[in-house]
Amino acid sequence: MKLTQMQLFRFWFVYLITAPLAFLLGPLYDIGEFEGWMALILSSGLSLLCVYGAVRAARLKPDQDWASWGSRVMGRGVHSVILFIVSAACVLLISLNLTNYIDLFGSVYLPGTPDLLIGGLFMFCTYMAARSGLKTIVYLTEGFFLTAVVAALLILPFLSGQLNYRMNIALVTHWDMTQLWKSVLFCFTWFGEMSLVFLMLPQFKLEKPMKYLAYANIGACFLVLLYWYVTILLFGPHFGSHLRFPLMETIRFIVVSQLVENLDPVLLSIWTTSFLVKSALLLHISSRLTARLFGVDNYRPFTFMLGSLGVVFAIRFVHFPGEFGQFVNSPAFVGSIFLVECIPLLYWFIGHLRRKNLT
């Protein structure tokens, strides 16, 4: 039984809000300053072009996995290289997310706890979810989608009374096209991960997937934009850019009542589950592509190996935070991820020209 399109919407909505709410805001203050709102909107719109290409590419062979039919479009050699690149990119994204997660827990909530213990326990849960298959990962999202959305929206009113609304004028008076396009490219790498959907679509009902994917993209962009707006009016771009986790720093000091002193445990539990879902999908995709690359039907043995590789990279990144920040924000890294996320467009274009080879 195939998964529904509403499940597709809920999964990608949760996937898209996970990392940006936790880790995109600080760097975006530094790169885009008051133009961040435009960068979020433009990057979200541009990512939809990649998603459209991904959907069209998946429709070339709707009942088969891209890894199996892609060689008839690009040739076996080129397709094998692209499989390796996408698989490696997924492992790299896992390690980056895990680095941020270890940094958050290790510095704020579990100081003194070995980084390997935090990363290893989290990755063990990720192994189990990734080995269980795509349907299990999607069903895992179903369990907390509504809780995540309601909690994210209910937190906003507690922040509104502390904002400096006089900064609103800067949102429309600060213009720098070079700065804007740098921030658009940076934000695109976060929203552009949605192009991975073309690896998932054979297991979903392909009636109107683009409509539901667009809803997920626009909804996630709107929620991230709301939190960007709230936090930039609270901290300003210059002070906010020096905060490692600006949203968490804000929420930690919200006192709701004597019963619930602060809301950060709620948000932290949502983030942890969301990161688990995101990392599990990336690990599942990387394992399947690696298995195809080696001509093996069973992808599960690769799950542990690739996940462990992500943990090793994450531990190294954690020990060098300065170099890690420079690497993630460097034009070379951002440009490389951008090209990987545009791969579905390439397959769609060439596959359309060589459609007879796919029949």
N, C-alpha and C positions, 0 to 999 in steps of 0.2 A: 504493500500500500504506500502510495507516494504522499509526501508531505504537502500541506495546503499552502496557499499563497499568503494567508494571514499569519501562518507560522513563519513564513519567509520575512514578512514585515516586522514581526516582533523580534525575530532573531537579529536582524540587521540594525534595528533601532537600538537595541541594547549594545550590540557590538560597536556601533559608531559613537555612542556617548561615553563609553568606558574610559578610554585613555585620554581623550581631549579634556574632559572635565577634571581629570586628576593632574595631567602633566602638560597640556598644551598651553594653558593660560599664561604661565610665567614667561616662557620663551616668546609667545606672541606679543606680550607687552614690550619685550625688548626689541623685536624685529619690526612690528607694525605700529606700536604705540596706539594713538587714538584712531588709526585707520584699521584696526583689527576687525571691526564690524564689517567693513567692506570686504576684507580678505576672507572672512568666514563665508559670506554670501557668495562671493565669486568662486571660491574654491569648491563650495558645495555644488554650484551650478556646473562647473567644469567637470567635476567627478561624475555627474550624471551622464555626460557624454561618453565617458569610459564605461559606465554601467550599461548604457544603451548598446555600445559595441560588444560588451560581454554577453548581453542577452541575444543579440543577433548572431554572435559566434556560436553560442550554445544551440541555437535553432538550426544551424547547419546539419547537426546530427543530434537531435533532441533526446534520443534514447541511448546514446553512448557517451562515455567519459572522454573529455578533451584529450587526455593523455594517450588514448588509444587511436583516435583518428587524426590527431594533429600532424602526424608524419606524412599523411597524404596531402597535406596543404603545404608544408614547409620543406619536406624532404626529411629523411630519417636522421641525418647528421645534424642539421640545424635544429630540428625538433628536440633531439636529445640534449643539445646545449641549452635550449630554452627551458627544458624540464629541470635541468640542473640549476639554472639561474633562479627560477621561481622557487624551487625547493630551498635553495640557500637563502633566498630573501625571506622566506617564511621563518627559517631558523633564526636569522638575524633579528627579525621583528619580535620573535619570542624572547630572545636574549635582552632586547631593549626594554620590553615591557617588564620582564622579570627584574632587570636592574632597577628600574623605577620603583617596583613593588618592594624589593629588598631594602632600598634606600629609605622608603617611606616607613616601613615597619621597624627597620633597624635603628633609625635615627630618632623616631618619635615615640614608638610604642614598646619596642623590645630592645632597648639599648643594652649592649653587652652580649646579646645573643649572636652566636656565630652566623655569618651570612650564609654559609653552606647549609645550615640547618633550616633557616627560613626558606631559602630557595629550593632545597631538596624536598621539604614537606609539600610546598606548593606544587612543585613539578610532579611529585608522585600522584597527586590528585589529577593533574593534567594528563599524565600517562593513562590513567584508568579511563578517563572520559574519552580521550582520543582513540584508544584501542577499541572502545565500545561502538564506534561508528558515528556517522553524521547524524542519524536520527536521534541517538542518545544525547548528543550535544544540543540539538534543537529543542528536544523535550526538556532538557535542563534549563534552558532559557524560559520556557513556558512557565516554570514554577515560580519565578520571581519577577516577571515582566511588569505586572501591575504594581507590585510593591515598589519597584525601582522608580517607576514614573511618578507615583503618588508621593513618595518620599522626596524626590527631586523637586517637585513643584511646591510641596508644603514648606520646604526650607526657605524658599525665596522671601516670603513675607517677614520672616524674622530678621532679614538683612536690610530691608527697605528703609527703615528709620535711621540708619547710620550712614547713609550715602551723602556724598557731596554733590548735589545736583547742579552746582554752578559749573562743573566740568562738562556739562552737556554741550556747551557752545564749542568746545574743542573737537567734538565729534564731526562737526561740519566745516571747521575752519582750518584744520591741519591737513594739508595735501602734499604728498611727495610720491610721485609715480614710481620711482625706483624702489622706495621703501614698500610701497603697496604691492608691487609684483613679487618682491622677495617674500613678503608675508603670504601672498596667495599661493606661491609655489610650496612654501612650508606647510600651510594648512592643507593643501591638496594631498600631500603624502599621508595625512590622517584620514581624510574622507575617501581618497582614492583606493584605499584597501577594499572598498566595496566591489571593485572589479573582480575580486576573487570569486564572486558569485557565479561566474561561468563554469567554475569547477564543481558547483553544487547543484545547478539547475536540473541535470538529468534525474535527480531524486525528488523534484517538485513538479506539481501540475503546472504546465506552461500555457495557461490561458491568457492572463494579463499580468505577467510578472513585473513588467516595467512600471506599471501604475503603483503597485505595492512597494516596489523598491524606491520609487520617487517619493512616496509618502514617508518611508523610513528615513530617507536622506534629508528631506525638508524638515521633518519633525526633530531629528537629531540636531540639525543645524540650528533650529530655533531654540532648542533647550540650551545648547552650548553658548549661543549668542546671548541669551538671558543671563547666564552666569558670568560670561565675559563682561557684560554691561554692569552688572552689580559689583563685581570685584574691582573693575577699573575705576568706578566712582568711589569705591571704598579706599583703595590704595594709591590710585594714580599709576601711570605706566612706569615711572622711574623706580619708585619703591617696590611696586609689584614685581618688576622684572628681577629683583634680587631675592624674592621669596621662592624657595624650592617648590612649595605646595601652597599657593596663595588661597585656594578654596578651602583646603583643610585648615589652614591657619585661621581663617574666618570662622568656620563652623565650630571649631574647638571651643570658642569663647561665647557661643550662644547658649544662654541659660533659659530653658523653657519653663521649668517649674521646679519645685523642690523634689518632685518625683523623678523627673528627667533633667539632670543637671546640664547635659549638653547632648548634641545630636551627632557628634562624630562617630560613635560606635555604630549608629544606624547606617550612616553613609559608608563607613569602612566595610561593613558586612556586605553591602550592595556592591561596592567596588571589588571586593575579593571574589565574589561569585561571578561578576562580570568579567574580571580578568581571567578567571578559570575558563569561562566559555570561549573567550577570544583566543587564549593560548591553546586550548584544546582544538579549535578549528584549524589554527595555523599548523599545529603539530600533526593533525590528521591529514591535512593536505600535503605537507612535506613528506610524510611517510608514504602516502599513496604514490606520489610522483617519484620518489626514490625507488620504490618497489618496481614501478613501471620501467624506470631507467635501467634497472638490473634484470628486467625480464622475470620478476617474481610475482606470483599472484597474491601471496600473503604479505600484507603491509605491516602487520603487527610487530614483527621482530625489529623493524626499523624505528618504531616509536620510542623505545627506551634509548636507543643509540642517539637519535637526533635530539631528543629532549635533554639528555645528559650533556650533549654538546652545547645546547643553549644555556644550561646552568653554568658550565665552565666559562663561557663567554661573559655571562652576567656577573660572575664573581670577579673576573678580571676588570670589568667595567666599573664595578662598585669601588674597587680599590684605587681607581684613578678618576675621580669625579670631574676634575677639570678637563682632562683629555676626552672624557665621555661627552661632556657638554659641547666641546668643540667639534667632535666627530658627528654628533647627531644634527647639529645646526650647520654643518659645512655644506657648501654648494655641491660638492662631489657626492656626498651621501644623499642629499635631497634629490639631486638630479637622477641618481641611479634608481632610487625607489620610484620616482616619477616614470622612468622608462619601463620599469617592470610592471607598473600598474597600467601602462598603455599597451601591453602585449595583446590583450583581447582585441583591441582595435586592429592590430596587425593581422591577426588570424581571421577576423571578420572580413577585412578588405581583400586579402589574398584568397581566402576561402570562397568568397563570392566570385572572384575571377576564375577560379579553378573548380567550380561547383561540380562539374561533370566527373571529376576524379573522386568525389565523395559518394556518388550513387552506386 
